[in-house]
Amino acid sequence: MDSEKKFPVVAVVVIIAIALLGWWIFSQNQEPGVTPNLPDSQNGTENSTSSPSSGGTATTTDSKTVTVDIKANNFSFDKRTITVNEGDTVRIVFSNEQGFHDFVIDEFDARTKQLNAGQTETIEFVADKTGTFEYYCSVGTHRAMGMKGNLIVE
């Protein structure tokens, strides 16, 4: 092989090596997320008892605040349905376990920042209208790829 034909092959090999090295360094620098410990009385709300059911819903017992832990992986959330009552304060503890994701519910103007793997963010909003509302990841085409679920307000 003469030197003119070797150059493109060497360039491709170098680019692939750099990309693999960058991926490896990025994956090694991820730290586990820390979930903030926010008191239930932070916004003057009553204490709550919430428990996610096997169906991926969160329920409350005689309370005003519902806390829902949601984990994101590549192109999916670990919960497809969240159910709360009208008037509840909804606290979403969003943990990104893989990739680059966020959590958005347009109708309640609820949105996390776009997070790297290992990061966590908590947001709150009041479920002040009834219905079924889609939540989703707004990064790239993640929503179109099925990274979405439903918030049901009863």
N, C-alpha and C positions, 0 to 999 in steps of 0.2 A: 504494500500500500504506500502510495506516495504521501508526502506531508499535507497536500491539499485535501485529501480524503480523510486523513486522520483527525484534522482539526475539528470538524463537526461532531465526530464520535466522542472525542475527548471533552468537548464543551458540554455535550449532553450528560456525560458521566459526572462531570464536575457539578453541574446544576442539580442533578438528582442527589448527589452526595450532600450538597449544601442544604437542600430541602429536607432530607432525612435527618441531618444533624440539627437543623432548626426545630423540627417536630420533636425530636428526642429531648432537646434542652427545654422546650416549652412544657412538655409533659412532666418533666422532672421537677420543675419549679412550682407546680401547683400545690397549694397548702389546703388542708381540709377546711371547710367553711365553719364559721362560728355563728351559732344562732343567738341573736341578742335575747337577753332575758328582760322583757318589758313587763312592768307590773300592770295588772288589770285595771288599776285605778288611775293609770297615767292620764287618761282623758276624762276622768270623773265618771267612769262607767262602773257598773256593778261587777262583782266577781263572777266568773263564768266557769262552767264545766263543759268542756267540749270533747267529743271523741269521734275520730273518724271510723266509719263503719267499713265493713269489707267491700261495700259497693263504691267506696271512694267518696262518700258524703260526710259532711260534718254536721253534727247535731248539737243543740244546746239544751240545757235543762234549766228553765226559769232564769234566764240571763239576758244580758244585753250585748255581750261580746262573744264572738265565735272566732276561735283561732284555728286556722287550717295550715298544716304543713304540706307544701307541694314541692316535689323534687322534679327537676328537669334532667333528662338524658337526651341523647341525640334523637331529635325529631319526636319526642313524646314527653308527656307529663305522667306522673305516677297516679294521678287521679283524673278521671274523665268527667266526674260530676261532683259538684259541691252544692249542698242544699242548706239554706238558711231561712230565717223568718224575716218578713218585712220589718224594718226598723232596727235590726241587729247591726252592731258595729262588727264588721268583718276584718279580721287581722290575718293577712296572708304572710306566712313565713316561707319565702321562696328560696330554695337551695338549688343551685346549678351544679349538678354532679359531673356533667360531661359536655364539652363543646362551648358554645357562646350563645346565650339565650336571655330572654326577658319574659315577663308575664304582663299581659294587658287585658283590661276589660274596658272597652270604650264607653259604655253607657254610664259607668260610675267614675270615669276619668281616673281609673286606677292603673298605675303603670310602675314597674320597677325599672331600674337602670338595666342596660344590657351587661350581663355578668359573665365573667370567665368561669371555667370549671373550678369548683372549690369555694366559690363566693356565695354569700347569703345576703338577702335584703328583706326587710319587713315593711309592708305597707298596710294602711288601714283605710277603710271607707265605710259609709253607712249605706246599707241596702234599703234605700228609701222608695223603691218601686218594685212591684211584683212582676214576675215573668221569667222567661228563660233567656239568659244572656251568654253569649259565647266569650270565653277567654282563650287567649292564643299567644304564641311567640311571634313577635313582629320582625325577627331577624330574617333577612333574605326571603326565601320561599318556604320557610319552616311551617307556616300556617297552611299553605297549600299542600304540604307533604303530610298533613294530619296532626301537627302539633297544636292541638286545640282541645277544648272541653266545654262543659256547660255549667254555669252558675244558675241554680234554680232558687228564686226568691218566692216564698209562699206567703 
